[in-house]
């Protein structure tokens, strides 16, 4: 449970900070336009602020996933009996370089896969940004 808390703490701050920055950077003109059409606070949040902050949110998720993966591996280095971090650490200590590299490449593949999934999610949620994502 403490390892999960460490991973959570490592991963959550980039997401929260980037989300807050994205919401603060929303152009006031869009908010005023929504108000002029009698949009409620909830509608302004869901229809103006979140779409405007979406690039920041996704960037925070990318950073958070990277930091979370690092936290998982470091946690497994220190106090685990299984997992990729354990495999990498124990293999390097036993000079089993082939097994160590398998763990490293699996970890890298996990990170790459997470980024690809986030890009697809962003394309689906923010189709107006597709020209920037290619």
Secondary structure, 3 states (H helix, E strand, C coil): CHHHHHHHHHHHHHHHHHHHHHHHCCCHHHHHHHHHCCCCHHHHHHHHHHHHHHHHHHHHHHHHHHHHHHHHHHHHHHHCCCCHHHHHHHHHHCCCHHHHHHHHHHHHHHHHHHHHHHHHHHHHHCHHHHHHHC
